[in-house]
Amino acid sequence: MAIIAISRGTFSGGEAVAKGVAERLGYQCISREVILEAAWGSDVPAEKLFAAMEKRPSFWHRVVGERSAYLTFVRVALCEHARGGNLVYHGHVGHLLLPGIAHVIRVRVIADLEVRIQAAGQQQNLTRKDAIALIEKVDRERRQWTRFLFEVDWDDAHLYDLVLNLSRMSPNTACETVVKLSERPEFQPTSASQKAMRDLTLRSRVSAALAIDPRTRDADLTVLADDGIVTITGAIRSPTVEEVIPLVARQAEGVKEVRCEARVGSIPYAGISTY
């Protein structure tokens, strides 16, 4: 019933590990599907959302409001898959999109540069020089992306429960290690972790609804959820928006009550936050 989030650098072998773990456990394995579903549900072109999830901070500084909305769309799509457990997600630091969920196993897959160069040559027929350039570019942008959006260092081992070096072990050994970890009692869902997952899913649904609706998407709002009770705070442009917010929020499945504490004020940027 665990949720396994695998973070990996390009050509590190993480995707193969994710698929191997999912096959052994009989779990669903997803990555790009979450982005595609997020784009479909938000009417954002898929290619734009893919690019936005990879671009360096200089891009995000120009569209900081869109950044918050895009993350909301991706998070709600991931939550819908993850709320039932039995999921392996790889890519886009999924564990950072599912904060506070104790039964999420946070895995990082790494490999030495030479191993990654060889994989790049085999998979994309790249020269050694081109492979090194691509690996360094992607790693740099993902590191900057993670630091900018989540204020953490992608390479910080404290972010993970398990770091697997495929230069030192086979993918098969890596898969077996993750499977064994998923069976440990500390990573089984509890009533508290299941509640945290429900609350995160609900606030993500509400945040997505507010980010999509043209009447509320320009507001600077923060959404919290607790057993179906949704509290929305932040800054809005006019009292009219305050009246609309509960109507939009109640469209989300699972909402029992909406408490709107948003007030008219200065809006530094447009965006819906779920942090």
Phi, psi and omega in degrees: 000002181288162171250125183249118180250117184250119176261136183209147172280163180297136180063025180268349181095004183295324180295319179296321178296316180301314180294323179294318178296315181298320180294317181295322184269347185074028181267160171286140180237122184222159172204280181298332182302323180297317179295317181296318179293322178297318179295317180296318183286341184249356183065018173274131178306134184303319181295328178290320180291320176300314181296319182295328180282355181243341188293154179283165184305330180302327176289314184294327179298335180276337182227052186299327177294317178296324178307309181298318180294316181298317178297322178298316181296318180292318181297317182294324177295319178293319179300320181297325176285322191276340189296339177266359183075197178052052185223138168243121178242134179232139178099157176054043176033063185302327182294335177283340175275350179236061184289146173078011180258107189293335181267018169271122176267119187262110186243137173242128177252125180233167175203152178297156183303319182297321178295319181290323177298316179297318179295320179296321178295320181287320186277326184234008177056042181271148171290164180302315181298315181293324180296316179297316181297317181292315180300314181295321180295312182294317179299317181297315182291322178292323178295316179293319179301313182293319180294319183290316186278325186242356179059040175225162178267120182307328184272358182291116183297338180293345179282350188236152173273337184208131175243123183248123180258106182285359170279345183246350180213160179280158175303326179296315178297319178300315180298315181297324179295316180294318180300314179298320180296323181294343181269351183288147185298328183291348179250015176272146179299141174241172178299324180290317181289328177291322176296317179300323178291319178296316180296318179295318179298317182293313181293333175290320177298314181294317179299320179295318179299318180291326181285334181275320185294126182297340181281340185235350188291343178269000180279155177259090190241150173238133184245133173233151179222142180213103179052046176090349178267119184254128178245126183240122179237171176131194184250140178231164184275333183206158178300333180300321180295324179300325180287329184281327186308310179298325179296317180291316183298323182291349177290338182286135179297134176100354181283125177259324183207144178240127175246108182263114179244018178288145182228153178295131181185186179288134180248109182293328176199163179271135177166151178253123182255140175244012181277000000 
